[in-house]
């Protein structure tokens, strides 16, 4: 892959945008305005009848053959809450998706959030996200109000949750890709400057969307008070990284100087910052090779399912009779700084195993959460324990 400078990446993205906009039958908007506010709707919550975040955690490991039974935990026994914002997944032919919980939205919630349900009550709003092709294309072509519409829904849901459901409980934030962009802004503007809300923060998993800090620091970019996690069991801090297999030469993720995602949302970017990478092995205390853990049920058909088949599962998605399946392949990784990109680089330990194919400009983006999923859940469990100990909860 050729090495691109900032203008080269912009040109490459411009080509992708034109393809996406053409596929959607739309032209890049020149004067888009944020849409009016909409009623809060919950994709996942303790009161949601059909909740894609509510799955048992029984799992089959295809490497060892071990079957782990489900560990039922009632909602009333979960001491903290999770607030999850899903990534770019909508196949709708529109700039902003509507609030209908489309099949692909339900699938990604199961895929990324449901396994955290052993630790927390999960609240996940539907929101008018920027869609996969025309929406993200329009945003990167200059229509920042598309992001403001999406963020307005997330902010309204957060305020609704605080007013009606929080009841003084600690909160774990979980986001990926566009969802992380929304949470970066939410935490930056609503939680980081507010001591009372900071006291509620158990932890934040902000994956795959360029969380920024001052160089060599755990703070100083997105957040002035909330640091990156640096020690096992540390609570009130942020876990953030983007995965990659090959040495990055041109990517949307990992290089603050070439970050074209953050400016439209008023988030820090530029050479005066660096992109965060927190090592999940160190933070979980588990340095063993890890697999990809996914729901055994197939992902709803659409753009993301096709990309998953190409990138993560070229030989077929892991499946079993359990609710969850962990792949036979194992990977090891570490945070690296290569060609100006700070990413969590991993490699499959068995050269004969199913490899992960990278997408141009995206690296290992689609497996950011599911590679070593249980390490992230373990970090959440340890953070919850520390939070309850120090907060007296």
N, C-alpha and C positions, 0 to 999 in steps of 0.2 A: 504494500500500500504506500503511495507516495506521501511525503511529508508536506503538510499544508501549513502556511501561516494563518493569521487571523482572517485575512481577506480570502484565503483559499477555502477555509471552513465556511465562511459566509456565502461564497459562491456555491459550494456544494450544497449547503442547506437551502439556498435559493432554488436550486434545481429540484430538490425534494419538495419544496413548498409548491412549486408550479405543478408538479405531478399530483400532489395531494389536492390542490385546489381544483385542478382540472377533473380529477376523479370524482370530486364532489359536485361538479357542475357549478362551481362558484368562483368568483374572482376575489382577489384579495381586497378586503374592505378598506376604504380610505378614511371613513369618518364614523366608525362604529362607536356607539355609545353604550355604557353599561345598561343592562336591562333592569326593569323595575324589580323591586324585591318580590320574593315568592314565599309562600308558606313553608315552614320547616317540615321536611319529611324525612323519616328515619328508615334507612335501609336495614340497619341492625340496631336493636335495642332490646332490653328485657321484655318489653311489651309488644314487640313485633311478632305477628302470627307466623309468617314464613320468613325466618331469619337465616340468611346464608352464612352468618358468622357463628351460628349455633350448631356445631358438629361435634360428635364424640371424638376422642383423640386416640382410639385404637389404631395400631399401626403395624404393618408388616415390613420388615427389613429384607429386601431381596438379596443382600449379600450374605447375611447370617441365617436367614430363614426364621428369625425370631419374630414372634407375634406378641405385641404388647397390648394387653386389654385396656379398654377405656377406664378412665378414672373419673367417675361422675362427681361433679362439684355443683351444688345448688347455687343459684344466683345469690341467695342471701348469705352464703358462706364466702363469697369473693370479697376481699377487703378493700379493693381499689377498682377503679374504672379505667377502661381504655377508650380513647377517642381516636377513631381511625378515619383517614381520608384516602380514598382509593386513587390509583394512578390513571393516566390517560388510557381509556379502554373503550369508550363509546364509538360504535360504528355508525351512529346516526349521521345522515347527510345534512348537517347544519353546522353553524359556527360554534354555537353552544348547545350541548345536549339539553333535552328537557328532563323533568324530574321522574320520569318513568324508570323503575328499576329493571332495565333491560337484562336479558339473560347473561350477557357478557359482564355486566356490572355485578350481578349476583355471583358469577363464577370467580371474579377476581377477589371479591370479599372473602369467599371461602378459601381461596388459594393463599391469600396473604394474611388475613386477620384471624381466621377461626381458631387456629392453633393457640393463639394467645388467650383464648377463652377459658383455659384451665386456670388462669391467674386473675382474670378481671371480668367485670361486666363490660360488654362491648357496645359502644354507641358509634354508629357510622351514618352520617347524613347522606342522602342523595343530594347532588349539587349539579348545577348547570355547567359542567366542566367543558373545557375546550376539547372538541372531538379529535379523533385520531388523525384525520387528514385535513379537512378544511379548517377546523378550529385551530389546531396548533400551527398550521400553515399561516393562517391569518394573523395569529399572535406574533409569530416571528417576522411576518412581513410588516409589522408596525401597528397592529390593532390591539393595543394594550387593554382597551375597555373590555375585550372578551375575557381577560383574566380577572378584571374587576367584578364582572358579573359572577364568575365562579366563586371568587373569594367572598363576595357578599353573602352567598348562600352558606358558606362554611362558617363565617363569622356569626351569622344569625343562628345557626345550629348550635354553635358553642355557647352563645348567650342564653339560648333556650335551655340547653343542658344545665348550665350553671343555675338558672332560675328555678328549674323544675325537677332536676334529677340528681344533682351532685351531693347535696346534703353534707357538705364538709369532707367528702372523700378525696383521697389522693387520686391523681390522674396520670396515666401513661399515654403519651401521644404516639401514634403509629402512622407513618405515611410513606409513600413511594412515588417517585417521579413527580407528576403534577400535584399529587396529594402532598408530597413533601414541600413543594413550592408554596402551597396554601398554608401549610403548618409553619414554615419558616416565617412567613409574614404574620400569621396569627400569634405565634410565640414572641416574635420580635416586638410587635405593637401592643399586645394585650397582656402577656405574662411576664416577660423579662423586666419591664419597668415597674411592675406591681408586686411589692413584697408579699402581700396576702395571697396572690395567685401563685407566685413562685413557691410559696410554702406548700402548695398542693401538688407540685410537680414531683412525681415519682421517677420519671425518666421519659426520654423521647427518642424514638427510633425514626430517624429522618433519613431515609435511604434513597439513593439514586437521584440526587438533585442539588449537588454543589453547596452544602452548608459551608459557610465561609468563616474564617477566623483571621486574626492578625497573624503574620508569619511567626511560627515558633510558639504560639500561644494557644491556650484552650478557650479564649474569649476574644472579643475585640472586632469581630466581623458582624455576623448576624445578631449576636447577643453580647451585651456588655456584662451581664451578671450571671447568666446560665452557662456553665462551662461544658466542654467536651468531657466525656468520661475517660479517666486515665487509670483507674484502679478497679479491680474486681470488687463487686459489692457496693460500689459508689452509687448513691441515689441523687436525684435532682440534677441530672446531667444528660448529655446528648450522645447517642450512638449514631454515627453517620459514616457511610462509605458507598462507593460505586464499584462494582466488580469489573474485572477485565481478565482476559486470558493472555493475549499477546501484549507486547510493549505498545502502549498507545502512541500513535503518531498524529491522529486527528480524531477527536472525540468531543461530544457535547459535555462530557463529565470529567472532572478532575483538575481542570486548569482554569484558575480564576481569571487569568489574563485574557482567556478566549471564551469566557462564559457569556453566551448570547441569550441564556434563558432568564437570568435574574433581573436585568435592567427594567424590563417591561412591568415588573411588579414592584419596582422601587426597592429592590433588595441589593445588598452590597455585591460588587464584582470589580474586577480589575487587578492589575499587578501588585497593588498594595495589600492584597489579601492572599490567603491560601485556602484551598479546598480541604475540608476535614477528611481524615481517614482514621477511624478507631478500630483497633484489631479485636474482632469478636472472640478469638481464641483466648487472648489475655483477659478480656473482661468477663468471660464466662468461666475461666479456669479449665477449659477443655481444649487441649491442643491436638486431639486425635483427628485423623482425617474424617471428613464429613460428607454425607450424601445430599442429594436433592430430595426433599420431602414435599409431596404434593397430595392433594385429594385424589383418591382412586377413581372417582367419577370423572368423566371427560369434561374438559373445559368447553363452554358454549362456543359453537362454531362462529368464527368471525376473524377479523384481522389478527387479533392477539393469538388465537388458537393456531392459526397458520404459522405465525412467527415462532411460537413456542415449539411447534413440530420441527421447524428448521433449526432453531438455535439450541434449545435445551434438550430436545428429545428426537434427534434425527433417526434413531432406531425404534422409536415408539415411547410414549409416556409410561412411566412405571405404574403398574396397577396390580391390585390384589383384591381379596375378599374383605379386607379391612377398610375402614373409612379413609385411612391414609396409607401411603406407600413411600418407603425410602428406597432410592435407586441402589443398584448393586455397585455402581461406580462410587469412588471416594475421591475427595479432593483435599489438597492442602493449600494454604495461601498466606499472604502477609501484606501489610501496607507497603507500597513502594512509591518512589518518586522517580519517574522515568520520562524523559523528554518534556519535563514541565508538568506532567500529569500525576496527581496523587490519587492512586486507586488501590483497591484490595485485589491484588493479582493472585489467581489461583491456577492450579494445574491438576489434571486427573492423574492419580497415582498409578493406575494400570494403563499402560499404553494401548492395550487391546480394548479398553472400555469405551463406552459411548462418550464421544467428545462433545463439548459445547461449542457451537459455531457462533462467532460474534457477528453482529450486524454492523455495517459501516456507520461510524459516528456514535454507536451506542454501546460498544463493548459487550459485557455480559449482563446488560441491564435487566433482562427479564428474569434472571435468577437471583437478583440482589437479596431478596428476603428468603427464598426457599433453599438456597445453598446454606447448609448448616442452620436450618430453621430452628431446631431445638436448642442450639446455643443461644439464639436470641430470646427464646422463651425462658431459658435458664437465667439469662441476664435480668429479664423482667421479674422473675421470681426472687432473685437475690436483691434487686433494687426495692421490691415491695417489702421484703423482710427488713431491710435497713431503714426504709422510710417509716414503717410502723414502729420500729424500735426508737428512732430519734424523734418522731413526731408525737409519740404517746398514743397513736391510733390503735 
